[in-house]
Amino acid sequence: MTAKSREVTLFLIEDDDIDAMSITRAFKKMFIGNEMIRATDGLEGLEMLRSGAIPSPYIILLDLQMPRLNGLEFLAEIRQDPELAKSIVFVLTTSKSDEDMTASYQKNIAGYFVKEEVGEGFLDIVAMLEGYWKIVHFPEDKTN
């Protein structure tokens, strides 16, 4: 199977159950059946990635405001880890802070979305993500 034809796993790192349900519902509404795996904070997300529990290729949807290991701390950890450094991450957060946005982009995120600003427009984000993984080529995973 080529990298192009492999199914992309969506890895949601989100501590808020209602936000997680809304995100999952939006993907279902757009008839996107990609596997979605959830971690409830950055520490759990990091452990899942390092243990191999997240099938490759994957895209991370990351909240910033979380307990134990917040989104910026999570980004710092994965960017320092040679096995995870090239992970594709989209931030999906309530923070409108320029500092958070700048810090996130400095850690090579693919995009930054503010939850409350997207509202009904969240379906546009979902459609953009679907288009992204349909046209982007991912390298072969040499670990499996």
VMD Tcl script that builds the backbone (N, CA, C; Angstrom):
set m [mol new atoms 432]
animate dup $m
set s [atomselect $m all]
$s set {name element resname resid chain x y z} {
  {N N MET 1 A 0.847 -1.177 0.000}
  {CA C MET 1 A 0.000 0.000 0.000}
  {C C MET 1 A 0.888 1.235 0.000}
  {N N THR 2 A 0.613 2.187 -0.854}
  {CA C THR 2 A 1.430 3.389 -0.906}
  {C C THR 2 A 1.002 4.369 0.170}
  {N N ALA 3 A 1.880 5.317 0.457}
  {CA C ALA 3 A 1.574 6.329 1.471}
  {C C ALA 3 A 0.344 7.127 1.055}
  {N N LYS 4 A 0.197 7.351 -0.239}
  {CA C LYS 4 A -0.925 8.152 -0.736}
  {C C LYS 4 A -2.260 7.465 -0.454}
  {N N SER 5 A -2.302 6.141 -0.528}
  {CA C SER 5 A -3.574 5.451 -0.403}
  {C C SER 5 A -3.895 5.023 1.035}
  {N N ARG 6 A -2.957 5.189 1.938}
  {CA C ARG 6 A -3.219 4.796 3.320}
  {C C ARG 6 A -4.199 5.760 3.975}
  {N N GLU 7 A -5.046 5.219 4.817}
  {CA C GLU 7 A -6.022 6.013 5.550}
  {C C GLU 7 A -5.326 6.836 6.627}
  {N N VAL 8 A -5.646 8.110 6.716}
  {CA C VAL 8 A -5.057 8.996 7.719}
  {C C VAL 8 A -5.851 8.884 9.010}
  {N N THR 9 A -5.147 8.657 10.107}
  {CA C THR 9 A -5.763 8.614 11.427}
  {C C THR 9 A -5.814 10.035 11.986}
  {N N LEU 10 A -6.931 10.390 12.561}
  {CA C LEU 10 A -7.068 11.685 13.225}
  {C C LEU 10 A -6.834 11.459 14.712}
  {N N PHE 11 A -5.865 12.154 15.264}
  {CA C PHE 11 A -5.544 12.025 16.679}
  {C C PHE 11 A -5.937 13.319 17.369}
  {N N LEU 12 A -7.036 13.264 18.094}
  {CA C LEU 12 A -7.591 14.419 18.788}
  {C C LEU 12 A -7.061 14.448 20.216}
  {N N ILE 13 A -6.400 15.527 20.573}
  {CA C ILE 13 A -5.916 15.704 21.942}
  {C C ILE 13 A -6.708 16.868 22.516}
  {N N GLU 14 A -7.737 16.519 23.289}
  {CA C GLU 14 A -8.748 17.471 23.755}
  {C C GLU 14 A -9.283 17.015 25.105}
  {N N ASP 15 A -9.246 17.897 26.111}
  {CA C ASP 15 A -9.701 17.516 27.446}
  {C C ASP 15 A -11.194 17.744 27.653}
  {N N ASP 16 A -11.815 18.582 26.853}
  {CA C ASP 16 A -13.226 18.913 27.039}
  {C C ASP 16 A -14.113 17.920 26.286}
  {N N ASP 17 A -14.954 17.184 27.038}
  {CA C ASP 17 A -15.809 16.158 26.426}
  {C C ASP 17 A -16.783 16.739 25.412}
  {N N ILE 18 A -17.340 17.912 25.717}
  {CA C ILE 18 A -18.326 18.519 24.796}
  {C C ILE 18 A -17.646 18.943 23.502}
  {N N ASP 19 A -16.465 19.549 23.613}
  {CA C ASP 19 A -15.738 19.930 22.402}
  {C C ASP 19 A -15.370 18.688 21.588}
  {N N ALA 20 A -14.930 17.635 22.269}
  {CA C ALA 20 A -14.570 16.387 21.570}
  {C C ALA 20 A -15.786 15.811 20.843}
  {N N MET 21 A -16.949 15.828 21.497}
  {CA C MET 21 A -18.167 15.321 20.851}
  {C C MET 21 A -18.541 16.186 19.652}
  {N N SER 22 A -18.398 17.501 19.778}
  {CA C SER 22 A -18.727 18.408 18.673}
  {C C SER 22 A -17.821 18.158 17.470}
  {N N ILE 23 A -16.541 17.957 17.741}
  {CA C ILE 23 A -15.582 17.702 16.668}
  {C C ILE 23 A -15.917 16.381 15.981}
  {N N THR 24 A -16.153 15.350 16.771}
  {CA C THR 24 A -16.498 14.034 16.218}
  {C C THR 24 A -17.776 14.123 15.388}
  {N N ARG 25 A -18.770 14.833 15.908}
  {CA C ARG 25 A -20.043 14.999 15.205}
  {C C ARG 25 A -19.846 15.719 13.869}
  {N N ALA 26 A -18.995 16.739 13.852}
  {CA C ALA 26 A -18.750 17.474 12.605}
  {C C ALA 26 A -18.120 16.568 11.548}
  {N N PHE 27 A -17.196 15.711 11.955}
  {CA C PHE 27 A -16.592 14.786 10.992}
  {C C PHE 27 A -17.632 13.811 10.460}
  {N N LYS 28 A -18.503 13.321 11.337}
  {CA C LYS 28 A -19.555 12.397 10.895}
  {C C LYS 28 A -20.533 13.094 9.962}
  {N N LYS 29 A -20.853 14.357 10.264}
  {CA C LYS 29 A -21.787 15.119 9.433}
  {C C LYS 29 A -21.240 15.291 8.019}
  {N N MET 30 A -19.925 15.366 7.902}
  {CA C MET 30 A -19.295 15.502 6.583}
  {C C MET 30 A -18.994 14.136 5.963}
  {N N PHE 31 A -19.498 13.061 6.601}
  {CA C PHE 31 A -19.310 11.687 6.122}
  {C C PHE 31 A -17.835 11.308 6.004}
  {N N ILE 32 A -17.049 11.769 6.967}
  {CA C ILE 32 A -15.634 11.423 7.008}
  {C C ILE 32 A -15.475 10.278 7.997}
  {N N GLY 33 A -15.074 9.133 7.482}
  {CA C GLY 33 A -15.023 7.934 8.302}
  {C C GLY 33 A -13.630 7.575 8.792}
  {N N ASN 34 A -12.686 8.496 8.670}
  {CA C ASN 34 A -11.339 8.198 9.163}
  {C C ASN 34 A -11.387 7.873 10.648}
  {N N GLU 35 A -10.515 6.967 11.044}
  {CA C GLU 35 A -10.443 6.623 12.462}
  {C C GLU 35 A -10.039 7.856 13.260}
  {N N MET 36 A -10.769 8.112 14.358}
  {CA C MET 36 A -10.413 9.202 15.253}
  {C C MET 36 A -10.108 8.598 16.615}
  {N N ILE 37 A -8.937 8.900 17.119}
  {CA C ILE 37 A -8.505 8.440 18.428}
  {C C ILE 37 A -8.334 9.679 19.299}
  {N N ARG 38 A -8.749 9.573 20.557}
  {CA C ARG 38 A -8.700 10.736 21.438}
  {C C ARG 38 A -7.813 10.491 22.653}
  {N N ALA 39 A -7.058 11.512 23.010}
  {CA C ALA 39 A -6.351 11.582 24.281}
  {C C ALA 39 A -6.943 12.776 25.021}
  {N N THR 40 A -6.997 12.714 26.349}
  {CA C THR 40 A -7.655 13.777 27.109}
  {C C THR 40 A -6.697 14.845 27.620}
  {N N ASP 41 A -5.415 14.689 27.378}
  {CA C ASP 41 A -4.450 15.747 27.682}
  {C C ASP 41 A -3.147 15.448 26.963}
  {N N GLY 42 A -2.220 16.400 27.017}
  {CA C GLY 42 A -0.966 16.247 26.293}
  {C C GLY 42 A -0.113 15.089 26.767}
  {N N LEU 43 A -0.127 14.816 28.061}
  {CA C LEU 43 A 0.676 13.711 28.588}
  {C C LEU 43 A 0.178 12.378 28.052}
  {N N GLU 44 A -1.144 12.181 28.074}
  {CA C GLU 44 A -1.713 10.952 27.520}
  {C C GLU 44 A -1.415 10.863 26.017}
  {N N GLY 45 A -1.534 11.989 25.313}
  {CA C GLY 45 A -1.247 12.012 23.887}
  {C C GLY 45 A 0.186 11.632 23.589}
  {N N LEU 46 A 1.110 12.167 24.355}
  {CA C LEU 46 A 2.517 11.856 24.178}
  {C C LEU 46 A 2.796 10.375 24.429}
  {N N GLU 47 A 2.208 9.849 25.486}
  {CA C GLU 47 A 2.381 8.422 25.804}
  {C C GLU 47 A 1.823 7.541 24.691}
  {N N MET 48 A 0.658 7.919 24.147}
  {CA C MET 48 A 0.050 7.129 23.071}
  {C C MET 48 A 0.921 7.152 21.819}
  {N N LEU 49 A 1.452 8.318 21.472}
  {CA C LEU 49 A 2.321 8.412 20.296}
  {C C LEU 49 A 3.586 7.585 20.487}
  {N N ARG 50 A 4.206 7.713 21.639}
  {CA C ARG 50 A 5.474 7.009 21.887}
  {C C ARG 50 A 5.292 5.495 21.987}
  {N N SER 51 A 4.108 5.053 22.375}
  {CA C SER 51 A 3.863 3.611 22.495}
  {C C SER 51 A 3.473 2.969 21.165}
  {N N GLY 52 A 3.233 3.800 20.144}
  {CA C GLY 52 A 2.824 3.269 18.843}
  {C C GLY 52 A 1.333 3.020 18.735}
  {N N ALA 53 A 0.545 3.563 19.669}
  {CA C ALA 53 A -0.902 3.344 19.670}
  {C C ALA 53 A -1.626 4.125 18.575}
  {N N ILE 54 A -0.950 5.068 17.947}
  {CA C ILE 54 A -1.564 5.880 16.897}
  {C C ILE 54 A -1.002 5.425 15.552}
  {N N PRO 55 A -1.853 4.800 14.708}
  {CA C PRO 55 A -1.362 4.321 13.411}
  {C C PRO 55 A -0.914 5.477 12.512}
  {N N SER 56 A 0.124 5.226 11.765}
  {CA C SER 56 A 0.650 6.212 10.830}
  {C C SER 56 A 0.050 5.934 9.450}
  {N N PRO 57 A -0.206 6.946 8.644}
  {CA C PRO 57 A -0.013 8.363 8.909}
  {C C PRO 57 A -1.137 8.922 9.777}
  {N N TYR 58 A -0.817 9.999 10.485}
  {CA C TYR 58 A -1.811 10.629 11.349}
  {C C TYR 58 A -1.672 12.137 11.291}
  {N N ILE 59 A -2.764 12.791 11.646}
  {CA C ILE 59 A -2.790 14.241 11.826}
  {C C ILE 59 A -3.288 14.490 13.236}
  {N N ILE 60 A -2.600 15.371 13.942}
  {CA C ILE 60 A -2.971 15.704 15.318}
  {C C ILE 60 A -3.812 16.971 15.326}
  {N N LEU 61 A -4.953 16.904 16.008}
  {CA C LEU 61 A -5.782 18.072 16.290}
  {C C LEU 61 A -5.578 18.357 17.774}
  {N N LEU 62 A -4.945 19.479 18.101}
  {CA C LEU 62 A -4.448 19.738 19.449}
  {C C LEU 62 A -5.103 20.938 20.101}
  {N N ASP 63 A -5.653 20.728 21.289}
  {CA C ASP 63 A -6.110 21.826 22.137}
  {C C ASP 63 A -4.894 22.368 22.874}
  {N N LEU 64 A -4.920 23.640 23.256}
  {CA C LEU 64 A -3.803 24.191 24.024}
  {C C LEU 64 A -4.058 24.182 25.522}
  {N N GLN 65 A -5.295 24.475 25.927}
  {CA C GLN 65 A -5.623 24.617 27.342}
  {C C GLN 65 A -6.025 23.271 27.925}
  {N N MET 66 A -5.030 22.547 28.485}
  {CA C MET 66 A -5.292 21.213 29.042}
  {C C MET 66 A -4.503 21.028 30.335}
  {N N PRO 67 A -4.987 20.111 31.186}
  {CA C PRO 67 A -4.246 19.802 32.421}
  {C C PRO 67 A -3.029 18.913 32.133}
  {N N ARG 68 A -2.210 18.743 33.128}
  {CA C ARG 68 A -1.014 17.885 33.146}
  {C C ARG 68 A 0.058 18.331 32.163}
  {N N LEU 69 A -0.224 18.316 30.877}
  {CA C LEU 69 A 0.731 18.761 29.857}
  {C C LEU 69 A -0.090 19.516 28.820}
  {N N ASN 70 A 0.048 20.846 28.813}
  {CA C ASN 70 A -0.787 21.629 27.896}
  {C C ASN 70 A -0.275 21.508 26.457}
  {N N GLY 71 A -0.993 22.123 25.544}
  {CA C GLY 71 A -0.674 21.981 24.129}
  {C C GLY 71 A 0.704 22.490 23.747}
  {N N LEU 72 A 1.111 23.637 24.296}
  {CA C LEU 72 A 2.436 24.167 23.967}
  {C C LEU 72 A 3.542 23.280 24.531}
  {N N GLU 73 A 3.342 22.749 25.716}
  {CA C GLU 73 A 4.311 21.817 26.296}
  {C C GLU 73 A 4.382 20.531 25.465}
  {N N PHE 74 A 3.214 20.061 25.016}
  {CA C PHE 74 A 3.146 18.881 24.152}
  {C C PHE 74 A 3.940 19.123 22.864}
  {N N LEU 75 A 3.716 20.288 22.243}
  {CA C LEU 75 A 4.438 20.622 21.008}
  {C C LEU 75 A 5.943 20.643 21.241}
  {N N ALA 76 A 6.386 21.215 22.356}
  {CA C ALA 76 A 7.819 21.254 22.672}
  {C C ALA 76 A 8.379 19.835 22.784}
  {N N GLU 77 A 7.621 18.955 23.419}
  {CA C GLU 77 A 8.067 17.561 23.587}
  {C C GLU 77 A 8.183 16.834 22.253}
  {N N ILE 78 A 7.159 16.936 21.414}
  {CA C ILE 78 A 7.226 16.163 20.162}
  {C C ILE 78 A 8.264 16.736 19.202}
  {N N ARG 79 A 8.482 18.032 19.226}
  {CA C ARG 79 A 9.467 18.624 18.315}
  {C C ARG 79 A 10.896 18.261 18.726}
  {N N GLN 80 A 11.100 17.874 19.983}
  {CA C GLN 80 A 12.423 17.448 20.462}
  {C C GLN 80 A 12.639 15.942 20.291}
  {N N ASP 81 A 11.582 15.219 19.972}
  {CA C ASP 81 A 11.654 13.767 19.851}
  {C C ASP 81 A 11.884 13.409 18.376}
  {N N PRO 82 A 13.028 12.795 18.046}
  {CA C PRO 82 A 13.318 12.497 16.634}
  {C C PRO 82 A 12.260 11.633 15.956}
  {N N GLU 83 A 11.570 10.782 16.710}
  {CA C GLU 83 A 10.533 9.913 16.145}
  {C C GLU 83 A 9.231 10.665 15.862}
  {N N LEU 84 A 8.997 11.768 16.563}
  {CA C LEU 84 A 7.718 12.486 16.457}
  {C C LEU 84 A 7.852 13.887 15.878}
  {N N ALA 85 A 9.065 14.351 15.675}
  {CA C ALA 85 A 9.323 15.749 15.315}
  {C C ALA 85 A 8.579 16.218 14.071}
  {N N LYS 86 A 8.323 15.312 13.132}
  {CA C LYS 86 A 7.683 15.719 11.880}
  {C C LYS 86 A 6.165 15.533 11.892}
  {N N SER 87 A 5.606 15.299 13.068}
  {CA C SER 87 A 4.150 15.131 13.179}
  {C C SER 87 A 3.435 16.367 12.662}
  {N N ILE 88 A 2.332 16.139 11.944}
  {CA C ILE 88 A 1.513 17.229 11.426}
  {C C ILE 88 A 0.489 17.590 12.499}
  {N N VAL 89 A 0.522 18.861 12.930}
  {CA C VAL 89 A -0.329 19.300 14.034}
  {C C VAL 89 A -1.124 20.535 13.620}
  {N N PHE 90 A -2.425 20.465 13.854}
  {CA C PHE 90 A -3.307 21.619 13.736}
  {C C PHE 90 A -3.787 21.948 15.139}
  {N N VAL 91 A -3.654 23.209 15.542}
  {CA C VAL 91 A -4.134 23.633 16.852}
  {C C VAL 91 A -5.592 24.049 16.705}
  {N N LEU 92 A -6.418 23.552 17.633}
  {CA C LEU 92 A -7.839 23.870 17.689}
  {C C LEU 92 A -8.125 24.241 19.137}
  {N N THR 93 A -8.238 25.548 19.421}
  {CA C THR 93 A -8.238 26.017 20.800}
  {C C THR 93 A -9.197 27.173 21.023}
  {N N THR 94 A -9.399 27.515 22.282}
  {CA C THR 94 A -10.204 28.688 22.631}
  {C C THR 94 A -9.328 29.933 22.743}
  {N N SER 95 A -8.015 29.760 22.735}
  {CA C SER 95 A -7.093 30.881 22.954}
  {C C SER 95 A -6.949 31.754 21.709}
  {N N LYS 96 A -7.238 33.053 21.887}
  {CA C LYS 96 A -7.022 34.030 20.827}
  {C C LYS 96 A -5.706 34.782 21.044}
  {N N SER 97 A -4.953 34.369 22.041}
  {CA C SER 97 A -3.731 35.053 22.435}
  {C C SER 97 A -2.689 35.045 21.318}
  {N N ASP 98 A -2.159 36.225 21.004}
  {CA C ASP 98 A -1.088 36.312 20.018}
  {C C ASP 98 A 0.132 35.525 20.476}
  {N N GLU 99 A 0.375 35.509 21.792}
  {CA C GLU 99 A 1.521 34.772 22.328}
  {C C GLU 99 A 1.357 33.273 22.066}
  {N N ASP 100 A 0.150 32.740 22.314}
  {CA C ASP 100 A -0.101 31.317 22.056}
  {C C ASP 100 A 0.020 31.000 20.574}
  {N N MET 101 A -0.527 31.890 19.748}
  {CA C MET 101 A -0.483 31.674 18.305}
  {C C MET 101 A 0.963 31.687 17.802}
  {N N THR 102 A 1.721 32.683 18.220}
  {CA C THR 102 A 3.120 32.788 17.807}
  {C C THR 102 A 3.927 31.592 18.299}
  {N N ALA 103 A 3.746 31.226 19.571}
  {CA C ALA 103 A 4.471 30.083 20.147}
  {C C ALA 103 A 4.126 28.795 19.402}
  {N N SER 104 A 2.869 28.638 19.003}
  {CA C SER 104 A 2.447 27.447 18.267}
  {C C SER 104 A 3.101 27.395 16.892}
  {N N TYR 105 A 3.051 28.502 16.151}
  {CA C TYR 105 A 3.659 28.520 14.823}
  {C C TYR 105 A 5.178 28.355 14.893}
  {N N GLN 106 A 5.793 28.827 15.959}
  {CA C GLN 106 A 7.244 28.639 16.122}
  {C C GLN 106 A 7.588 27.159 16.310}
  {N N LYS 107 A 6.592 26.365 16.683}
  {CA C LYS 107 A 6.793 24.924 16.840}
  {C C LYS 107 A 6.246 24.172 15.628}
  {N N ASN 108 A 6.182 24.861 14.508}
  {CA C ASN 108 A 5.878 24.254 13.202}
  {C C ASN 108 A 4.517 23.579 13.116}
  {N N ILE 109 A 3.481 24.257 13.581}
  {CA C ILE 109 A 2.139 23.718 13.384}
  {C C ILE 109 A 1.694 24.002 11.959}
  {N N ALA 110 A 0.697 23.260 11.490}
  {CA C ALA 110 A 0.187 23.433 10.131}
  {C C ALA 110 A -0.932 24.468 10.064}
  {N N GLY 111 A -1.576 24.747 11.195}
  {CA C GLY 111 A -2.651 25.725 11.216}
  {C C GLY 111 A -3.150 25.948 12.634}
  {N N TYR 112 A -3.751 27.126 12.864}
  {CA C TYR 112 A -4.234 27.528 14.182}
  {C C TYR 112 A -5.676 27.989 14.035}
  {N N PHE 113 A -6.595 27.308 14.711}
  {CA C PHE 113 A -8.015 27.635 14.618}
  {C C PHE 113 A -8.552 27.949 16.007}
  {N N VAL 114 A -9.343 29.027 16.110}
  {CA C VAL 114 A -9.984 29.385 17.374}
  {C C VAL 114 A -11.396 28.820 17.349}
  {N N LYS 115 A -11.705 27.978 18.338}
  {CA C LYS 115 A -12.981 27.240 18.366}
  {C C LYS 115 A -14.195 28.153 18.253}
  {N N GLU 116 A -14.284 29.172 19.074}
  {CA C GLU 116 A -15.497 29.993 19.080}
  {C C GLU 116 A -15.669 30.799 17.801}
  {N N GLU 117 A -14.587 31.089 17.116}
  {CA C GLU 117 A -14.696 31.838 15.865}
  {C C GLU 117 A -15.184 30.967 14.724}
  {N N VAL 118 A -14.962 29.674 14.838}
  {CA C VAL 118 A -15.379 28.818 13.742}
  {C C VAL 118 A -16.857 28.474 13.830}
  {N N GLY 119 A -17.389 28.293 15.045}
  {CA C GLY 119 A -18.803 27.997 15.216}
  {C C GLY 119 A -19.322 27.063 14.147}
  {N N GLU 120 A -20.328 27.512 13.408}
  {CA C GLU 120 A -20.875 26.719 12.311}
  {C C GLU 120 A -19.848 26.528 11.207}
  {N N GLY 121 A -18.893 27.437 11.131}
  {CA C GLY 121 A -17.848 27.332 10.128}
  {C C GLY 121 A -16.887 26.193 10.396}
  {N N PHE 122 A -17.079 25.479 11.495}
  {CA C PHE 122 A -16.202 24.353 11.793}
  {C C PHE 122 A -16.261 23.318 10.681}
  {N N LEU 123 A -17.394 23.215 10.034}
  {CA C LEU 123 A -17.508 22.275 8.911}
  {C C LEU 123 A -16.540 22.651 7.792}
  {N N ASP 124 A -16.244 23.944 7.655}
  {CA C ASP 124 A -15.254 24.375 6.667}
  {C C ASP 124 A -13.867 23.866 7.043}
  {N N ILE 125 A -13.557 23.872 8.339}
  {CA C ILE 125 A -12.272 23.345 8.808}
  {C C ILE 125 A -12.198 21.848 8.517}
  {N N VAL 126 A -13.282 21.150 8.804}
  {CA C VAL 126 A -13.322 19.706 8.561}
  {C C VAL 126 A -13.101 19.427 7.071}
  {N N ALA 127 A -13.777 20.186 6.222}
  {CA C ALA 127 A -13.617 20.005 4.777}
  {C C ALA 127 A -12.181 20.304 4.344}
  {N N MET 128 A -11.572 21.343 4.922}
  {CA C MET 128 A -10.185 21.680 4.604}
  {C C MET 128 A -9.250 20.541 5.011}
  {N N LEU 129 A -9.459 19.987 6.213}
  {CA C LEU 129 A -8.615 18.881 6.678}
  {C C LEU 129 A -8.759 17.665 5.774}
  {N N GLU 130 A -10.000 17.373 5.377}
  {CA C GLU 130 A -10.209 16.232 4.489}
  {C C GLU 130 A -9.478 16.439 3.165}
  {N N GLY 131 A -9.591 17.638 2.621}
  {CA C GLY 131 A -8.884 17.939 1.382}
  {C C GLY 131 A -7.379 17.846 1.552}
  {N N TYR 132 A -6.890 18.298 2.688}
  {CA C TYR 132 A -5.463 18.267 2.986}
  {C C TYR 132 A -4.918 16.846 2.904}
  {N N TRP 133 A -5.530 15.916 3.655}
  {CA C TRP 133 A -4.946 14.573 3.669}
  {C C TRP 133 A -5.245 13.782 2.408}
  {N N LYS 134 A -6.198 14.263 1.601}
  {CA C LYS 134 A -6.445 13.573 0.331}
  {C C LYS 134 A -5.402 13.926 -0.722}
  {N N ILE 135 A -4.802 15.127 -0.621}
  {CA C ILE 135 A -3.854 15.536 -1.656}
  {C C ILE 135 A -2.399 15.515 -1.198}
  {N N VAL 136 A -2.168 15.497 0.110}
  {CA C VAL 136 A -0.799 15.500 0.619}
  {C C VAL 136 A -0.234 14.085 0.596}
  {N N HIS 137 A 1.023 13.966 0.223}
  {CA C HIS 137 A 1.706 12.679 0.248}
  {C C HIS 137 A 2.439 12.534 1.571}
  {N N PHE 138 A 2.266 11.384 2.210}
  {CA C PHE 138 A 2.936 11.088 3.471}
  {C C PHE 138 A 4.043 10.078 3.199}
  {N N PRO 139 A 5.174 10.204 3.902}
  {CA C PRO 139 A 6.250 9.224 3.700}
  {C C PRO 139 A 5.844 7.866 4.257}
  {N N GLU 140 A 6.468 6.832 3.719}
  {CA C GLU 140 A 6.228 5.478 4.228}
  {C C GLU 140 A 6.672 5.412 5.674}
  {N N ASP 141 A 5.925 4.683 6.482}
  {CA C ASP 141 A 6.286 4.450 7.881}
  {C C ASP 141 A 7.212 3.241 7.915}
  {N N LYS 142 A 8.466 3.463 8.200}
  {CA C LYS 142 A 9.483 2.396 8.176}
  {C C LYS 142 A 9.489 1.580 9.469}
  {N N THR 143 A 8.681 1.992 10.482}
  {CA C THR 143 A 8.695 1.287 11.773}
  {C C THR 143 A 7.737 0.116 11.806}
  {N N ASN 144 A 6.774 0.060 10.885}
  {CA C ASN 144 A 5.770 -1.035 10.907}
  {C C ASN 144 A 6.122 -2.137 9.967}
}
mol reanalyze $m
mol bondsrecalc $m
mol representation Tube
mol addrep $m
